[in-house]
Each structure stands twice: as structure tokens, then as C-alpha cells.
Amino acid sequence: MKILVTYFTMSGNTEKIAKAIHDEVSKEHEADLKKIDKVSADTFKNYDLIFVGTPAHAGDLAGPVKEVMNSLPKSPKYKLAGFYTHMAPIWEDEVQSAVRGSFDKIIKQKEIKYLGTYNCMGNPDPNVAKMVKEARKMPDDEFNEYMEEAIKHPSPEDEQKAKKFAKEVLSKIK
Ligand SMILES: Cc1cc2nc3c(=O)[nH]c(=O)nc-3n(C[C@H](O)[C@H](O)[C@H](O)COP(=O)(O)O)c2cc1C
């Protein structure tokens, strides 16, 4: 089986997860790892399975990922799985449903065979974290506690879980 792991990243969090998934799927398959700006709907045609990764951006897929996803044809032969990183544990439910919802909506529109979504926290860019602190009027101690945890992600455990997710996706195809 030919597999592509493609992703967008601004500060490396999603890339870490992309690499973990790529490491796992490479064990038994021919697998490529490519940034999303190096691929197009045409590239996808060369693969049996594509993992698409994105950071959460305003509760949605990042622009370049959405663009590629929206350009996919209806009912393609390949299968897809999604993964994303986000800064927020506190409003995680909201993030999960929003970003998962974005993947789900496109997948449904395009009638793509979809094998699941993985997500974990990522260490936020300090400027974005500061903006969120201000927007949410987070007290310093709450924010510091949040940051203490956030900087640990994606953690080695998150990477292990991503590998487990990749295995589960593969097992759905066999
Ligand atoms: C423009 C922008 C918007 C973001 N919006 C969200 C968001 O809505 N929810 C969230 O949890 N994190 C949000 N984040 C944080 C990122 O999703 C998070 O830090 C992610 O791990 C970054 O991944 P990357 O290092 O691969 O770019 C945002 C970051 C940026 C730069």
C-alpha cells in the first residue's frame, strides 16, 4: 500500500505528529512525508491512503489544508485519515468538535472513505497564547498553570498515541 502523510505546520507541533505517523506506517508500507504546500489533489491520486494533518486555526482546519481538502474530487479511490494539534485543553471539547466537524463536513461532501481523526495539544506560539490569555481574561496563575502543561506537548506520549492511531487506521484497511 502506498501512503502519504501530508501536513501544514507553523511552529512544528503538527509536524512532530506527522513524523510519528510516518515512522509507524513506514514500517510495513511505502510512505512519503510531505508538507501540504508540496501536494495537490493530483498528488493524492498516487496513494492508497493519505493522512492529512493541520493545526487548529480559529476552530477550523488551517487555510492551506482546507484549500487542498476542498479541491479533492468526489468519491476518489484513496482513503483518508486526519490529525490535528491545538493549544487548548480548557475548551478542548469545543475544539475537538469544531475541527473534527470541519474534516467530517468535507469528507461527507466529497464522499471520501474516512478512517478516523487523531488530535493532541501543541505548545502554543507565545504571541497566540498571550492573545488567548487576554481574550479569555485568564488570571496569571491560571495562565501559568496552563502554559506549564502546554509546553510539554506534543509529548512523547502524544507521539506514541499518534502511532497507535496510525496502526488502528492501517488495521481498518487490512
Ligand atoms: C492563527 C492561529 C489560530 C489558532 N487557533 C486555534 C484555535 O482555534 N484553537 C486552538 O486550540 N488552538 C489554536 N491555535 C493554536 C494552534 O492550533 C496550536 O498551537 C498548534 O499546535 C500549532 O501547530 P503547529 O506548530 O503545527 O503550527 C491557533 C494558532 C494560530 C497561529
The ligand as an ORCA input file, in Angstrom:
! r2SCAN-3c Opt
* xyz 0 1
  C      -3.748     31.813     13.667
  C      -3.864     30.754     14.728
  C      -5.126     30.355     15.155
  C      -5.240     29.361     16.140
  N      -6.491     28.962     16.525
  C      -6.615     27.981     17.472
  C      -7.906     27.507     17.863
  O      -8.950     27.952     17.377
  N      -7.974     26.564     18.830
  C      -6.842     26.046     19.413
  O      -6.961     25.197     20.292
  N      -5.600     26.426     19.017
  C      -5.476     27.389     18.074
  N      -4.220     27.794     17.679
  C      -3.046     27.135     18.261
  C      -2.502     26.052     17.341
  O      -3.517     25.252     16.784
  C      -1.558     25.115     18.123
  O      -0.571     25.832     18.791
  C      -0.956     24.089     17.193
  O      -0.363     23.063     17.951
  C       0.106     24.711     16.289
  O       0.592     23.729     15.428
  P       1.871     23.938     14.549
  O       3.041     24.091     15.492
  O       1.960     22.705     13.743
  O       1.661     25.163     13.721
  C      -4.077     28.774     16.713
  C      -2.813     29.205     16.257
  C      -2.700     30.176     15.281
  C      -1.332     30.595     14.823
*
